[in-house]
Amino acid sequence: MSKIAISIHKALQLPIMKKTRLVAGHKGIENNIKWVTIVEVLEDIGRLQHGEFLITTGFGLAENEERMEAFHRLFKSKLLSGIAIYTSFYMKEIPASFIELANKNDLPLIEIPTDINFSEITKAILEQIVNNQMYLLEQSENIHRELTNLILNDRSLTDVTQRLAQLTAANLVIYNEFYDVIYANKTGNFTTGKTTCSVNGRQIDISKHLLASLEKEATVNVTFENHIFTIYPIIAKQSCYGWIVMMKPEDHWQELDDIAIEQAAPIYAMEFLKKQAIEETQLRIQSNFLDDIFSQNYINERDMIDHGLKLNYDLSLQQSVFHLAFKHPENIDDNITDRLYHLTEQILIQKKKQYMIQTKLHSIIFLTNVTGETKENKYKHCVSLANDLIKNWTYYFPNIELVIGIGKDYNRVDDLGKSAREAQYAVKLSDLISTEAHIVHYNDLGMYDLLLEMRRNGINLTSIYEDHISGLLSEKDKEIDLIGTLDSYFKNNQSIQKAAEELYIHRHTLRYRLNQIEIRTGLDIKSTEDLMKLQLGVMAYKLVNILDKDKQ
């Protein structure tokens, strides 16, 4: 029940209301009066607002069936806090239908004798409402002053959260934009998880209520297990930084609770913006440092290791570069890239990984240490980290596909630029592994590594595929993709049955196509040497197409 607004019960205790009589709707006696409206002739009930207390003489109701029906609908609407009717003017007694509807809808129905003046009732109730509003304003200013002073005295948001919980006598949780609890002040039977809260052992998922408050940019109150959850978004620069969630027993809730977290939200927002400014400076420093490492813009390795230590990063450990990019970057804006950056950083912190990170157009690149005694263990370590990143990203953004490329690990600073190029190639060439691939380690590229090395050494890859499979590239072959047929045959370890199933053709059709390939290339599929030429030709053709497309 609100301890700030005036209830019907308290209004009836006012001196001016002593001669009035509560006729029906006793169960709604704790309804809160937000305003008083006097209506002589009830023409348009659509103008009435939620929580209004309606006073009327009932003029014209008894003689007009349409108005009477409209008044009946008003009882059912759950709109008003209560209705008071003057008797002996136009209505000698309150109709039985009014009493029945008032009881059925828990709407207090009050009879007012004619010797009480309209204006006296209105004045008495409105005085209480205004006084309560003044008290509310005073208390909200006190809360804002206290919380602001904490920040001005360089206290942490943990202290702010604790004080806000004390001022409201409530359990308090602060979520970030990824629904993780970052600050909390909880007692008793209240526990929290990722988008869930538990009261008395029963759990409620509040994720939809968080989103509802964000969509409305306003308070959302949810009742669960005789407790009220008050939720308010933390918004700054048109971005959501998280939510304030307050929980307390329903009978202890008051309007001041809503106002308190509305006052607190800008303070959290300002602190988050300050933190963001610091992070942006750190990101700029890290990004410049990584650019120097990857381009080998330094005098000697020892200087870079020392510089890294000043940035709390140990470059003497085994390192690997990760490149995170979007499968469809044309649909991505800066806000999504920023969310990816914050999510990546959060996971690296949770895993207690040292890292250096930078943002590029529609991608994130980070350097981190790799653990493991063997090459296989290091590979598994990297893929496991990438899996965690994909899993968390998909949880929040299931419709935005992410691909992660991982460079090989090295223990020399001079080789980290190579790891960065490998991670970038792993992203670019992910479709060569599988169109469904979301994580590609450079080691997964296999023979493509050889072709890339040949390309770096000046060998024209176009000449490789033209020498071996030029007979499959003519215009007339566009209806039947012989290169695709050959690629499927190789991917399925030269299994006729598996390749035919993947291509959705009959085995005899596949054998016919393979025979056509032999005729047009002059190479024998049964020959190991010729088979290698065909495979190298197909791989070179696919690689050149992707790299040329990337140049456009």
Beta strands, then each sheet from edge to edge (+ up, - down):
strand 1: 6-7
strand 2: 21-24
strand 3: 32-33
strand 4: 35-39
strand 5: 52-56
strand 6: 82-86
strand 7: 109-112
strand 8: 171-176
strand 9: 181-185
strand 10: 190-192
strand 11: 196-199
strand 12: 202-205
strand 13: 220-224
strand 14: 227-236
strand 15: 239-249
strand 16: 319-326
strand 17: 355-360
strand 18: 363-369
strand 19: 402-406
strand 20: 439-441
sheet 1: 1+ 3-
sheet 2: 2+ 7- 6- 5- 4-
sheet 3: 9+ 8- 15+ 14- 13+
sheet 4: 10+ 11- 12+
sheet 5: 17+ 18- 16+ 19- 20-
end
